[in-house]
């Protein structure tokens, strides 16, 4: 393993890692030598991914610790159980998110708006706050928030989600300033449209997909594994001086 990207000895927690982008990141972290905690709401979904990782990379590479990001107690338990199991957390990936509403902001209910803001911003801050003290104590850590290119653009259909993802960009910048002196880095990855179940409403319609692909310089949407490399970069020695930034991975969509 090239030393710049070697994650041997590191422990990584990835939320929302039972499928899609989160699963791809967890698998690539394991491939690069890390111990991985697979976390999503339901244990069976976590265990399926954990088994696949352990079958491929060796028993004990991954463990399942389910957590609902809307619960402070479950997020604290995620941190506590990970520390009990592996002794530490070196890398935290805040990937899990919610988007229960599609349409103009005038039609969103208060409960839907609150859920988006609470799960996509506040829950990230909860989880980071529970994790960061041990990183500060060791004077080392990498925190990665999965934002979105939606954080840079307006939208007539996912406006509330875009607002939350723009806030994640600022959350990373602010925490990078707070924790940088402790050698704890906080960065974002901003994916474009990726073929995941989470984004299915945006690519499942053939006409919508055709329009989106036509606007992209690469004439296609992305795959989950195409986001994972950016996470490995930020989590490893290769990204040791990257802090408070957002890496856009969208096939050039935002520049076309």
C-alpha positions in Angstrom: 0.0 0.0 0.0 1.4 3.4 -0.9 2.2 5.1 2.4 0.3 8.3 1.4 -3.0 6.4 1.3 -2.3 3.7 3.8 -4.9 3.6 6.6 -3.5 0.7 8.5 -4.0 1.1 12.2 -6.8 3.7 11.8 -10.4 3.2 13.0 -13.1 4.8 11.0 -16.8 5.3 11.7 -19.1 5.8 8.7 -22.7 6.7 9.2 -25.3 5.6 6.6 -22.9 2.9 5.4 -25.4 0.1 4.8 -25.7 1.2 1.2 -24.7 3.8 -1.4 -21.9 6.3 -0.9 -21.4 5.3 2.8 -21.0 1.6 2.0 -18.5 2.4 -0.8 -16.5 4.5 1.6 -16.5 1.9 4.3 -15.3 -0.8 1.8 -12.5 1.4 0.5 -11.4 2.3 4.0 -11.1 -1.4 4.8 -9.3 -2.0 1.5 -6.7 0.6 2.6 -6.2 -1.1 5.9 -8.6 0.6 8.3 -10.9 -1.0 10.9 -14.4 0.1 10.0 -17.6 0.6 12.0 -20.7 0.2 9.7 -23.6 2.2 11.0 -27.2 2.8 9.9 -30.6 2.6 11.5 -31.2 -1.2 11.2 -28.8 -3.9 12.4 -29.6 -6.5 9.6 -28.6 -4.0 6.9 -25.4 -3.2 8.8 -24.5 -6.8 9.3 -24.9 -7.6 5.6 -22.2 -5.0 4.8 -20.0 -6.0 7.8 -20.0 -9.6 6.6 -19.1 -8.6 3.1 -16.2 -6.6 4.3 -14.9 -9.2 6.8 -15.2 -12.0 4.1 -13.1 -9.9 1.8 -10.5 -8.3 4.1 -10.5 -10.6 7.2 -12.5 -11.2 10.3 -12.6 -8.3 12.7 -12.0 -5.7 10.0 -15.6 -4.4 10.4 -18.2 -4.3 13.1 -21.9 -3.2 13.0 -23.1 -0.6 15.4 -26.6 0.7 14.4 -27.6 4.3 15.2 -30.4 6.6 14.2 -28.9 10.0 13.6 -32.0 11.7 15.0 -31.2 10.4 18.4 -28.4 12.0 20.5 -28.4 8.9 22.8 -27.8 6.5 19.9 -25.1 8.7 18.4 -23.3 8.8 21.8 -23.7 5.0 22.0 -22.1 4.7 18.6 -19.0 6.6 19.8 -18.9 4.8 23.1 -19.2 1.3 21.6 -16.7 2.0 18.9 -14.2 3.2 21.5 -14.9 0.1 23.6 -14.4 -2.2 20.6 -11.4 -0.6 18.8 -10.0 1.7 21.5 -10.3 4.9 19.5 -11.8 6.7 16.5 -9.4 8.2 14.0 -11.8 9.0 11.2 -15.4 10.0 11.3 -17.5 10.2 8.2 -20.9 11.9 8.6 -22.7 10.5 5.6 -26.2 9.7 6.8 -28.8 12.3 5.8 -32.6 12.9 5.3 -34.7 14.4 2.5 -38.4 13.7 3.0 -39.7 16.4 0.7 -39.5 17.2 -3.0 -41.0 20.5 -4.2 -41.0 24.2 -3.7 -40.2 25.6 -0.2 -43.7 27.1 0.0 -45.1 23.6 0.3 -42.8 22.1 2.9 -44.3 21.3 6.3 -42.6 22.5 9.4 -41.9 18.9 10.5 -40.3 18.1 7.2 -38.1 21.2 7.2 -37.1 20.5 10.8 -36.2 16.9 10.0 -33.9 17.9 7.2 -32.2 20.6 9.2 -31.9 18.5 12.4 -30.7 15.3 10.7 -28.4 16.9 8.1 -26.8 19.6 10.3 -27.5 19.4 14.0 -27.0 15.6 14.2 -23.6 16.0 12.5 -22.6 18.5 15.1 -23.8 16.1 17.9 -21.7 13.2 16.5 -18.7 15.3 15.9 -18.9 16.8 19.4 -19.0 13.3 21.0 -16.1 12.1 18.8 -13.7 15.0 18.8 -12.5 15.0 22.4 -10.4 11.9 22.0 -9.0 13.2 18.7 -7.9 16.4 20.5 -6.3 14.2 23.2 -4.3 12.3 20.6 -3.6 15.5 18.6 -4.8 13.7 15.4 -8.1 13.1 13.6 -10.0 13.5 10.3 -13.7 14.4 10.1 -15.5 14.2 6.8 -19.0 15.5 6.2 -20.7 14.4 3.0 -22.4 17.5 1.7 -23.6 18.0 -1.9 -23.2 20.2 -4.9 -26.7 21.3 -3.9 -25.0 23.3 -1.2 -23.7 25.6 -4.0 -26.9 25.9 -6.0 -30.6 26.7 -5.7 -33.3 24.2 -6.5 -37.0 24.2 -7.2 -37.4 20.6 -5.9 -34.8 20.0 -3.1 -34.4 23.5 -1.8 -34.5 22.6 1.9 -32.0 19.8 1.4 -29.7 22.2 -0.5 -30.0 24.7 2.4 -28.9 22.0 4.8 -26.0 21.0 2.7 -24.8 24.6 2.4 -24.9 24.7 6.1 -22.7 21.6 6.3 -20.1 23.4 4.2 -20.0 26.2 6.8 -20.1 23.7 9.7 -16.9 22.1 8.3 -15.2 25.5 7.9 -16.2 26.6 11.4 -15.0 23.4 13.1 -11.8 23.4 11.1 -11.0 26.7 12.7 -11.9 25.4 16.1 -10.0 22.1 16.0 -7.2 22.8 13.6 -4.8 23.7 16.4 -5.3 20.2 17.7 -4.4 18.6 14.3 -8.0 17.6 13.8 -9.1 18.3 10.3 -12.7 18.8 9.2 -13.6 18.8 5.5 -16.5 18.1 3.2 -17.1 16.1 0.1 -19.8 17.5 -2.2 -21.0 14.8 -4.6 -23.0 15.6 -7.7 -25.9 13.3 -8.7 -24.9 9.8 -7.8 -26.8 6.6 -8.6 -28.0 5.7 -5.1 -31.3 4.7 -3.6 -31.2 8.0 -1.6 -31.2 10.1 -4.9 -33.4 7.8 -6.9 -36.1 10.4 -7.3 -33.6 12.5 -9.2 -32.4 9.9 -11.7 -35.0 7.2 -11.9 -37.1 9.1 -14.5 -35.5 8.5 -17.9 -36.4 12.0 -19.1 -34.9 13.7 -16.0 -31.8 11.5 -16.3 -31.3 12.3 -19.9 -31.5 16.0 -19.2 -29.1 15.8 -16.3 -26.6 13.7 -18.4 -26.8 16.2 -21.2 -25.7 19.0 -18.9 -22.7 17.1 -17.6 -19.4 17.3 -19.4 -19.0 13.6 -18.9 -22.5 12.9 -20.1 -23.4 10.6 -17.2 -24.1 10.6 -13.4 -21.7 9.2 -10.9 -21.4 5.9 -9.1 -21.0 5.5 -5.3 -17.5 4.2 -5.5 -16.4 7.3 -7.3 -16.9 9.3 -4.1 -14.9 6.9 -2.0 -11.5 7.9 -3.3 -12.0 11.4 -2.0 -12.8 10.1 1.4 -9.6 7.9 1.4 -7.6 11.0 0.4 -9.0 13.1 3.3 -8.7 10.3 5.9 -5.1 9.4 5.1 -1.7 11.1 5.2 -2.3 12.3 1.6 -4.8 14.8 3.0 -2.8 15.8 6.1 -2.8 19.6 5.2 -6.3 19.8 3.9 -8.6 21.5 6.3 -11.9 23.4 6.1 -12.4 22.6 2.4 -15.0 21.0 0.2 -14.0 18.6 -2.6 -16.6 18.7 -5.4 -16.9 15.3 -7.1 -19.5 15.8 -9.8 -18.0 14.9 -13.2 -17.8 18.7 -13.9 -21.5 19.3 -13.5 -21.0 22.5 -11.5 -18.8 24.1 -14.2 -20.9 23.3 -17.2 
